[in-house]
Amino acid sequence: MKTCLIFAAFGASLWAQFTPQATPPKSDANPEIAVVDGHSIHLDEIRQMIDSAPPQILQQFKVNPQMAIQTYFIIKYLAAEGDKAKLADASPLKEQLEMLRANIVAEAAINQERDGYKVSEDMIKNFYEANKSRYEQAKVKIIYLAFKPDQALCKTPEECAQQAVEAAHAANLRSEDAAKKLAQDIVAQLKSGATFEAMVAKYSDDEESKKAGGSLGKVIISTSPYADDLKKAIFALKVGEVSSPYRQNNGFLLVQLEEKTTQPLNDVIEPIVQELRQTHLNDYMNSLNRRFQPAVKNTDFFLKPETFLAPQAK
């Protein structure tokens, strides 16, 4: 089942690449694309071909459309020849085709079970209220203290080269230890009454946030592209509180929490709906797993199935 799901997703993503960015003129809405074996092929037929084609042909369309069209028609021709010879009526092909069909239809049933699950407004509101901590959002100010990368720690030639470039263009040449000591000193100054804005102006190496008094300029939410431990540390702060120095690849970060609120329900309805549907599907599949779990009657078979399934002598 998993394989079919992957193929389906792959096909959809490839088709998105083939979708025209602008609607063609009505006079050319279905242009002739090619002639195959004496038959004119128009754009509509190409679209239908992509909708039903297997993943390998879809991949060919991406790199070589002419070969993809050729391959498609060769497969159709050979399949028709096989039907004339009634190859699909003989074992083991008959059973293989039946299983393939069952697999595809089963995947459609899974998608229908998930996407067709009705999620009510009350379900959404109840989920939101029970999980409000997951929808926190924070506004922060930062101080960034850069340090010279330690090339002894790089793992690949490319990484070492990148670090060398960064070191050559670093805002300063302070070592990691010096940057850490400075970060700790700034925290001490803040505890003694210094303002965060004054420390930003004096020390921060991040020019963009420095111009805004340290403001990061974006709201941080649970799905923001920052390290999970950093987000966890930020949401654990109280308003006005400053974090401990947080080490990044080439610098230390000090974060002050300016404001912490909760994302409005309307902003998170879609991910809530999708999570509720996925939870329903998980429950549904678990129930099927329990229902169809084999009850073991012959232990030897399950311990050494190969001895039972070996070809029998005729």
Backbone hydrogen bonds in HBPLUS format (Angstrom, degrees):
<---DONOR---> <-ACCEPTOR-->    atom                        ^
c    i                          cat <-CA-CA->   ^        H-A-AA   ^      H-
h    n   atom  resd res      DA  || num        DHA   H-A  angle D-A-AA Bond
n    s   type  num  typ     dist DA aas  dist angle  dist       angle   num
A0005-LEU N   A0001-MET O   3.10 MM   4  6.43 156.1  2.16 150.9 157.7     1
A0006-ILE N   A0002-LYS O   2.99 MM   4  6.30 156.3  2.05 150.6 156.7     2
A0007-PHE N   A0003-THR O   2.95 MM   4  6.25 162.5  1.98 152.7 157.4     3
A0008-ALA N   A0004-CYS O   2.84 MM   4  6.05 158.9  1.88 149.9 155.7     4
A0009-ALA N   A0005-LEU O   2.96 MM   4  6.19 162.8  1.99 150.9 154.8     5
A0010-PHE N   A0006-ILE O   2.85 MM   4  6.02 159.2  1.89 151.7 158.3     6
A0011-GLY N   A0007-PHE O   2.83 MM   4  6.04 160.0  1.87 152.5 157.3     7
A0012-ALA N   A0008-ALA O   3.02 MM   4  6.24 158.2  2.07 146.2 151.9     8
A0013-SER N   A0009-ALA O   2.97 MM   4  6.22 157.7  2.02 149.4 155.1     9
A0014-LEU N   A0010-PHE O   2.97 MM   4  6.20 155.9  2.02 149.3 156.0    10
A0015-TRP N   A0011-GLY O   2.88 MM   4  6.06 159.4  1.92 149.2 155.3    11
A0016-ALA N   A0012-ALA O   3.05 MM   4  6.29 146.2  2.17 140.8 149.4    12
A0017-GLN N   A0014-LEU O   2.88 MM   3  5.16 128.9  2.14 101.3 115.4    13
A0018-PHE N   A0015-TRP O   2.92 MM   3  5.02 133.8  2.14  98.7 112.2    14
A0019-THR N   A0015-TRP O   3.08 MM   4  6.34 123.7  2.41 145.7 160.5    15
A0028-ASP N   A0025-PRO O   2.82 MM   3  5.33 151.5  1.90 114.7 124.1    16
A0029-ALA N   A0026-LYS O   3.34 MM   3  4.93 162.0  2.38 107.3 103.5    17
A0043-LEU N   A0031-PRO O   2.99 MM  12  5.75 142.8  2.13 154.0 165.3    18
A0033-ILE N   A0041-ILE O   2.67 MM   8  5.67 166.1  1.69 155.5 160.7    19
A0034-ALA N   A0041-ILE O   3.24 MM   7  5.22 159.3  2.29 137.8 142.8    20
A0041-ILE N   A0034-ALA O   2.71 MM   7  5.22 167.9  1.73 169.1 164.6    21
A0036-VAL N   A0039-HIS O   2.83 MM   3  5.18 155.2  1.89 152.9 150.8    22
A0039-HIS N   A0036-VAL O   2.90 MM   3  5.18 164.4  1.93 114.5 119.6    23
A0045-GLU N   A0042-HIS O   3.03 MM   3  5.53 125.1  2.35 109.9 122.8    24
A0046-ILE N   A0042-HIS O   3.19 MM   4  6.58 150.1  2.28 146.9 155.9    25
A0046-ILE N   A0043-LEU O   3.04 MM   3  4.98 115.9  2.47  94.0 110.1    26
A0047-ARG N   A0043-LEU O   2.92 MM   4  6.27 155.8  1.98 154.9 161.3    27
A0048-GLN N   A0044-ASP O   3.05 MM   4  6.36 157.9  2.10 145.8 151.1    28
A0049-MET N   A0045-GLU O   2.86 MM   4  6.03 149.5  1.96 143.3 152.4    29
A0050-ILE N   A0046-ILE O   2.96 MM   4  6.26 155.8  2.02 151.7 156.6    30
A0051-ASP N   A0047-ARG O   3.03 MM   4  6.29 153.3  2.11 146.9 154.4    31
A0052-SER N   A0048-GLN O   3.27 MM   4  6.50 141.3  2.43 142.5 150.4    32
A0053-ALA N   A0049-MET O   2.89 MM   4  5.73 124.0  2.20 145.4 160.4    33
A0057-ILE N   A0054-PRO O   3.10 MM   3  5.69 129.2  2.37 115.0 126.7    34
A0058-LEU N   A0054-PRO O   3.17 MM   4  6.48 158.6  2.21 152.2 158.7    35
A0059-GLN N   A0055-PRO O   2.91 MM   4  6.17 152.3  1.98 150.9 157.9    36
A0060-GLN N   A0056-GLN O   3.11 MM   4  6.36 147.2  2.22 134.1 142.8    37
A0061-PHE N   A0057-ILE O   2.92 MM   4  6.29 150.2  2.01 149.6 157.5    38
A0062-LYS N   A0059-GLN O   3.11 MM   3  5.23 129.5  2.37  97.4 110.4    39
A0063-VAL N   A0060-GLN O   3.06 MM   3  5.30 123.7  2.39 101.7 115.2    40
A0064-ASN N   A0060-GLN O   2.55 MM   4  5.29 164.8  1.57 164.0 168.2    41
A0068-ALA N   A0064-ASN O   3.04 MM   4  6.31 155.0  2.10 152.4 160.4    42
A0069-ILE N   A0065-PRO O   2.96 MM   4  6.20 160.8  2.00 153.1 156.2    43
A0070-GLN N   A0066-GLN O   3.06 MM   4  6.26 160.9  2.10 144.6 150.4    44
A0071-THR N   A0067-MET O   2.78 MM   4  5.98 165.7  1.80 154.0 157.4    45
A0072-TYR N   A0068-ALA O   2.95 MM   4  6.11 159.2  1.99 148.1 153.7    46
A0073-PHE N   A0069-ILE O   3.15 MM   4  6.41 163.0  2.18 152.0 154.7    47
A0074-ILE N   A0070-GLN O   3.01 MM   4  6.25 150.6  2.10 150.3 159.2    48
A0075-ILE N   A0071-THR O   2.99 MM   4  6.19 162.5  2.02 153.4 157.4    49
A0076-LYS N   A0072-TYR O   2.99 MM   4  6.28 159.2  2.03 146.8 152.9    50
A0077-TYR N   A0073-PHE O   2.93 MM   4  6.03 156.4  1.99 140.5 146.9    51
A0078-LEU N   A0074-ILE O   2.90 MM   4  6.13 172.1  1.90 156.2 158.0    52
A0079-ALA N   A0075-ILE O   2.88 MM   4  5.99 155.3  1.94 149.4 156.6    53
A0080-ALA N   A0076-LYS O   3.02 MM   4  6.21 152.8  2.10 142.8 149.8    54
A0081-GLU N   A0077-TYR O   2.95 MM   4  6.30 154.2  2.02 150.9 158.5    55
A0082-GLY N   A0078-LEU O   2.87 MM   4  6.11 150.2  1.96 143.3 151.9    56
A0083-ASP N   A0079-ALA O   2.88 MM   4  6.17 146.1  1.99 143.7 153.1    57
A0084-LYS N   A0080-ALA O   3.02 MM   4  6.32 151.2  2.10 144.7 151.9    58
A0085-ALA N   A0081-GLU O   3.16 MM   4  6.48 144.8  2.29 139.6 148.6    59
A0087-LEU N   A0082-GLY O   3.02 MM   5  5.45 173.4  2.03 154.8 154.4    60
A0086-LYS N   A0083-ASP O   2.94 MM   3  4.73 154.6  2.00  99.0 106.7    61
A0089-ASP N   A0086-LYS O   3.22 MM   3  5.55 159.0  2.27 106.7 113.1    62
A0090-ALA N   A0087-LEU O   3.26 MM   3  5.69 167.8  2.28 112.7 116.4    63
A0094-LYS N   A0090-ALA O   2.93 MM   4  5.52 155.5  1.99 135.4 140.7    64
A0096-GLN N   A0092-PRO O   2.98 MM   4  6.23 155.7  2.04 153.3 161.2    65
A0097-LEU N   A0093-LEU O   2.88 MM   4  6.04 160.8  1.92 155.2 158.7    66
A0098-GLU N   A0094-LYS O   3.06 MM   4  6.30 153.7  2.13 143.9 151.5    67
A0099-MET N   A0095-GLU O   2.96 MM   4  6.17 154.7  2.03 145.3 151.6    68
A0100-LEU N   A0096-GLN O   2.90 MM   4  6.11 153.3  1.98 144.9 152.8    69
A0101-ARG N   A0097-LEU O   2.91 MM   4  6.10 162.2  1.94 149.3 153.5    70
A0102-ALA N   A0098-GLU O   2.94 MM   4  6.13 159.1  1.99 143.2 149.4    71
A0103-ASN N   A0099-MET O   2.87 MM   4  6.03 151.0  1.95 145.0 152.8    72
A0104-ILE N   A0100-LEU O   3.05 MM   4  6.34 159.9  2.09 150.7 154.8    73
A0105-VAL N   A0101-ARG O   2.93 MM   4  6.16 169.5  1.94 157.9 160.9    74
A0106-ALA N   A0102-ALA O   2.83 MM   4  5.89 150.3  1.92 142.1 151.0    75
A0107-GLU N   A0103-ASN O   3.05 MM   4  6.31 151.6  2.14 143.7 150.4    76
A0108-ALA N   A0104-ILE O   3.10 MM   4  6.44 153.8  2.17 145.1 152.2    77
A0109-ALA N   A0105-VAL O   2.90 MM   4  6.20 147.1  2.01 144.6 154.1    78
A0110-ILE N   A0106-ALA O   2.93 MM   4  6.25 149.0  2.03 146.7 154.9    79
A0111-ASN N   A0107-GLU O   2.99 MM   4  6.29 163.4  2.02 151.5 155.3    80
A0112-GLN N   A0108-ALA O   2.92 MM   4  6.10 153.6  1.99 143.5 151.3    81
A0113-GLU N   A0109-ALA O   2.89 MM   4  6.07 152.3  1.97 143.7 151.1    82
A0114-ARG N   A0110-ILE O   3.06 MM   4  6.35 153.8  2.13 149.5 155.8    83
A0115-ASP N   A0111-ASN O   2.77 MM   4  5.85 163.2  1.80 159.4 160.6    84
A0116-GLY N   A0112-GLN O   2.78 MM   4  5.19 142.0  1.92 131.9 141.5    85
A0117-TYR N   A0114-ARG O   3.29 MM   3  5.53 161.4  2.32 106.2 111.8    86
A0124-ILE N   A0120-SER O   3.12 MM   4  6.46 155.6  2.18 147.4 153.7    87
A0125-LYS N   A0121-GLU O   2.91 MM   4  6.17 167.3  1.93 154.9 158.0    88
A0126-ASN N   A0122-ASP O   2.87 MM   4  5.95 164.4  1.89 150.1 154.9    89
A0127-PHE N   A0123-MET O   3.00 MM   4  6.08 157.5  2.05 143.0 149.3    90
A0128-TYR N   A0124-ILE O   2.93 MM   4  6.12 159.9  1.97 149.9 155.9    91
A0129-GLU N   A0125-LYS O   2.93 MM   4  6.14 163.9  1.96 153.4 156.9    92
A0130-ALA N   A0126-ASN O   3.01 MM   4  6.13 153.6  2.08 144.1 151.3    93
A0131-ASN N   A0127-PHE O   3.05 MM   4  6.10 123.7  2.38 140.1 153.6    94
A0131-ASN N   A0128-TYR O   3.24 MM   3  5.23 143.3  2.38  96.7 107.2    95
A0134-ARG N   A0131-ASN O   2.92 MM   3  5.61 150.1  2.01 119.8 128.2    96
A0135-TYR N   A0132-LYS O   2.88 MM   3  5.31 155.7  1.94 113.1 121.2    97
A0263-GLN N   A0135-TYR O   2.74 MM 128  5.44 175.2  1.74 163.4 163.3    98
A0137-GLN N   A0261-THR O   2.78 MM 124  5.38 155.0  1.84 146.7 146.3    99
A0261-THR N   A0137-GLN O   2.93 MM 124  5.38 158.6  1.97 155.3 161.4   100
A0138-ALA N   A0220-ILE O   2.87 MM  82  5.09 152.7  1.94 139.9 149.1   101
A0220-ILE N   A0138-ALA O   2.86 MM  82  5.09 172.6  1.87 152.8 153.4   102
A0139-LYS N   A0259-GLU O   2.88 MM 120  5.12 157.7  1.93 146.3 152.1   103
A0258-GLU N   A0139-LYS O   2.77 MM 119  5.37 155.8  1.83 150.3 155.1   104
A0259-GLU N   A0139-LYS O   3.25 MM 120  5.12 154.3  2.32 136.0 137.1   105
A0216-LEU N   A0140-VAL O   3.12 MM  76  6.08 167.2  2.13 156.0 152.8   106
A0141-LYS N   A0256-GLN O   2.91 MM 115  5.15 154.9  1.98 145.7 154.1   107
A0256-GLN N   A0141-LYS O   2.82 MM 115  5.15 165.6  1.84 151.5 155.5   108
A0142-ILE N   A0214-GLY O   2.71 MM  72  5.02 153.9  1.77 132.4 136.0   109
A0143-ILE N   A0254-LEU O   2.88 MM 111  5.07 144.9  2.00 144.1 151.3   110
A0254-LEU N   A0143-ILE O   2.93 MM 111  5.07 156.2  1.98 147.6 154.4   111
A0205-ASP N   A0144-TYR O   2.65 MM  61  5.43 166.1  1.66 157.2 162.4   112
A0145-LEU N   A0252-PHE O   2.87 MM 107  5.13 169.0  1.88 156.8 160.3   113
A0252-PHE N   A0145-LEU O   2.83 MM 107  5.13 152.6  1.91 139.3 145.1   114
A0147-PHE N   A0250-ASN O   3.01 MM 103  5.59 155.6  2.07 131.4 131.2   115
A0148-LYS N   A0174-ARG O   2.81 MM  26  5.95 167.1  1.83 172.9 177.3   116
A0153-LEU N   A0150-ASP O   3.01 MM   3  5.83 165.6  2.03 123.0 127.5   117
A0154-CYS N   A0151-GLN O   3.25 MM   3  5.34 158.7  2.29 103.2 109.3   118
A0160-CYS N   A0156-THR O   2.94 MM   4  6.21 159.2  1.98 155.4 161.4   119
A0161-ALA N   A0157-PRO O   2.91 MM   4  6.09 156.3  1.97 145.5 152.0   120
A0162-GLN N   A0158-GLU O   2.92 MM   4  6.17 157.3  1.98 147.0 153.2   121
A0163-GLN N   A0159-GLU O   2.93 MM   4  6.15 157.8  1.98 147.0 153.0   122
A0164-ALA N   A0160-CYS O   2.91 MM   4  6.14 147.7  2.01 143.7 152.9   123
A0165-VAL N   A0161-ALA O   3.03 MM   4  6.37 153.8  2.10 148.3 154.4   124
A0166-GLU N   A0162-GLN O   2.97 MM   4  6.26 161.9  2.00 150.2 155.3   125
A0167-ALA N   A0163-GLN O   2.82 MM   4  5.99 153.2  1.90 146.4 153.8   126
A0168-ALA N   A0164-ALA O   2.98 MM   4  6.16 151.3  2.07 142.5 150.0   127
A0169-HIS N   A0165-VAL O   3.14 MM   4  6.38 136.1  2.34 142.5 153.6   128
A0170-ALA N   A0167-ALA O   3.37 MM   3  5.03 169.7  2.38  99.2 101.1   129
A0179-ALA N   A0175-SER O   2.96 MM   4  6.20 155.2  2.02 147.6 154.4   130
A0180-LYS N   A0176-GLU O   2.91 MM   4  6.14 157.8  1.96 151.8 157.7   131
A0181-LYS N   A0177-ASP O   2.94 MM   4  6.14 158.7  1.99 147.1 152.9   132
A0182-LEU N   A0178-ALA O   2.93 MM   4  6.11 155.1  1.99 144.8 151.7   133
A0183-ALA N   A0179-ALA O   2.94 MM   4  6.15 155.8  2.00 146.0 152.5   134
A0184-GLN N   A0180-LYS O   3.01 MM   4  6.29 158.3  2.06 148.6 153.9   135
A0185-ASP N   A0181-LYS O   2.94 MM   4  6.17 148.2  2.05 142.9 152.2   136
A0186-ILE N   A0182-LEU O   2.87 MM   4  6.16 151.2  1.96 150.0 157.6   137
A0187-VAL N   A0183-ALA O   3.06 MM   4  6.36 157.2  2.11 147.8 153.4   138
A0188-ALA N   A0184-GLN O   3.09 MM   4  6.35 152.1  2.17 141.0 148.3   139
A0189-GLN N   A0185-ASP O   2.93 MM   4  6.26 151.6  2.01 145.7 153.6   140
A0190-LEU N   A0186-ILE O   2.88 MM   4  6.17 154.6  1.94 151.6 158.6   141
A0191-LYS N   A0187-VAL O   3.03 MM   4  6.29 152.2  2.11 145.9 153.0   142
A0192-SER N   A0188-ALA O   3.06 MM   4  6.28 129.6  2.33 135.6 149.1   143
A0192-SER N   A0189-GLN O   3.06 MM   3  4.96 130.3  2.32  91.4 105.5   144
A0194-ALA N   A0189-GLN O   3.00 MM   5  5.53 161.4  2.03 148.2 142.1   145
A0193-GLY N   A0190-LEU O   3.14 MM   3  5.26 162.4  2.17 103.6 108.6   146
A0199-MET N   A0195-THR O   3.16 MM   4  6.52 154.1  2.23 147.4 154.2   147
A0200-VAL N   A0196-PHE O   2.85 MM   4  6.16 148.8  1.95 149.2 158.9   148
A0201-ALA N   A0197-GLU O   2.98 MM   4  6.25 166.8  2.00 151.2 153.4   149
A0202-LYS N   A0198-ALA O   3.07 MM   4  6.21 146.1  2.19 139.6 148.7   150
A0203-TYR N   A0199-MET O   2.86 MM   4  5.79 158.6  1.91 148.4 153.4   151
A0204-SER N   A0200-VAL O   3.07 MM   4  4.97 146.2  2.19 125.3 135.5   152
A0210-LYS N   A0206-ASP O   2.97 MM   4  5.95 147.8  2.08 149.6 159.9   153
A0211-LYS N   A0207-GLU O   3.11 MM   4  6.25 147.9  2.21 145.7 150.3   154
A0212-ALA N   A0209-SER O   3.01 MM   3  5.14 136.1  2.21  99.0 111.7   155
A0214-GLY N   A0209-SER O   2.64 MM   5  4.63 149.8  1.73 151.1 143.9   156
A0213-GLY N   A0210-LYS O   3.15 MM   3  5.14 150.6  2.24 113.3 110.8   157
A0215-SER N   A0212-ALA O   3.30 MM   3  5.39 167.7  2.32 108.0 109.2   158
A0224-SER N   A0221-ILE O   3.06 MM   3  5.31 167.2  2.08 113.8 117.3   159
A0226-TYR N   A0224-SER O   2.76 MM   2  5.69 142.0  1.91 104.9  94.7   160
A0230-LEU N   A0227-ALA O   3.07 MM   3  5.28 125.5  2.38 100.8 114.8   161
A0231-LYS N   A0227-ALA O   3.04 MM   4  6.42 162.8  2.07 157.8 162.2   162
A0232-LYS N   A0228-ASP O   2.87 MM   4  6.04 157.2  1.93 148.2 155.2   163
A0233-ALA N   A0229-ASP O   3.04 MM   4  6.14 151.7  2.12 135.0 142.1   164
A0234-ILE N   A0230-LEU O   2.94 MM   4  6.22 153.8  2.01 149.8 157.2   165
A0235-PHE N   A0231-LYS O   2.98 MM   4  6.20 169.7  1.99 156.7 158.1   166
A0236-ALA N   A0232-LYS O   3.12 MM   4  6.19 124.2  2.45 134.7 148.3   167
A0236-ALA N   A0233-ALA O   3.31 MM   3  5.13 138.5  2.49  90.7 102.3   168
A0237-LEU N   A0234-ILE O   3.09 MM   3  5.44 157.5  2.15 108.9 115.9   169
A0241-GLU N   A0238-LYS O   2.86 MM   3  5.30 160.3  1.90 135.9 141.0   170
A0240-GLY N   A0257-LEU O   2.67 MM  17  5.36 173.5  1.68 158.1 160.4   171
A0257-LEU N   A0241-GLU O   3.12 MM  16  5.91 155.6  2.18 164.9 167.8   172
A0243-SER N   A0255-VAL O   2.78 MM  12  5.27 157.6  1.82 151.3 158.9   173
A0246-TYR N   A0253-LEU O   2.86 MM   7  4.93 161.1  1.89 140.8 147.2   174
A0253-LEU N   A0246-TYR O   2.78 MM   7  4.93 152.3  1.85 134.4 143.9   175
A0248-GLN N   A0251-GLY O   2.69 MM   3  5.22 167.1  1.70 177.1 172.5   176
A0267-ASP N   A0264-PRO O   2.97 MM   3  5.47 144.7  2.09 112.3 122.5   177
A0268-VAL N   A0265-LEU O   3.00 MM   3  5.46 154.6  2.06 114.7 122.4   178
A0272-ILE N   A0268-VAL O   3.15 MM   4  6.25 152.3  2.24 147.7 155.8   179
A0273-VAL N   A0269-ILE O   2.86 MM   4  6.12 161.5  1.89 159.2 164.3   180
A0274-GLN N   A0270-GLU O   2.99 MM   4  6.25 165.4  2.01 157.6 161.1   181
A0275-GLU N   A0271-PRO O   2.95 MM   4  6.05 151.6  2.03 139.7 147.5   182
A0276-LEU N   A0272-ILE O   2.89 MM   4  6.11 161.3  1.92 155.0 159.8   183
A0277-ARG N   A0273-VAL O   2.95 MM   4  6.16 156.6  2.00 149.4 156.0   184
A0278-GLN N   A0274-GLN O   2.91 MM   4  6.08 154.7  1.98 142.8 150.0   185
A0279-THR N   A0275-GLU O   2.84 MM   4  6.02 154.8  1.91 147.7 154.8   186
A0280-HIS N   A0276-LEU O   2.96 MM   4  6.17 156.0  2.02 142.8 149.3   187
A0281-LEU N   A0277-ARG O   2.92 MM   4  6.21 157.9  1.97 146.5 152.6   188
A0282-ASN N   A0278-GLN O   2.85 MM   4  6.11 157.5  1.90 148.7 154.8   189
A0283-ASP N   A0279-THR O   2.97 MM   4  6.23 159.8  2.02 149.1 154.3   190
A0284-TYR N   A0280-HIS O   2.87 MM   4  6.11 157.0  1.92 149.6 156.7   191
A0285-MET N   A0281-LEU O   2.83 MM   4  6.06 163.7  1.85 156.8 160.0   192
A0286-ASN N   A0282-ASN O   2.89 MM   4  6.04 153.3  1.96 145.4 153.3   193
A0287-SER N   A0283-ASP O   2.96 MM   4  6.20 150.4  2.05 144.8 152.4   194
A0288-LEU N   A0284-TYR O   3.09 MM   4  6.45 147.3  2.20 142.0 150.8   195
A0289-ASN N   A0285-MET O   2.86 MM   4  6.15 152.9  1.93 147.1 154.9   196
A0290-ARG N   A0286-ASN O   2.97 MM   4  6.26 155.4  2.03 146.9 152.8   197
A0291-ARG N   A0287-SER O   2.93 MM   4  6.09 155.3  1.99 141.0 148.6   198
A0292-PHE N   A0288-LEU O   2.93 MM   4  6.04 158.3  1.97 151.8 155.9   199
A0303-LEU N   A0299-THR O   3.05 MM   4  6.28 138.3  2.23 149.6 162.1   200
A0304-LYS N   A0300-ASP O   2.93 MM   4  6.05 160.7  1.97 154.3 158.2   201
A0307-THR N   A0304-LYS O   3.16 MM   3  5.85 145.1  2.29 115.9 123.7   202
A0308-PHE N   A0305-PRO O   3.05 MM   3  5.35 136.7  2.24 105.0 116.8   203
A0309-LEU N   A0305-PRO O   2.98 MM   4  6.19 145.7  2.10 150.8 161.5   204
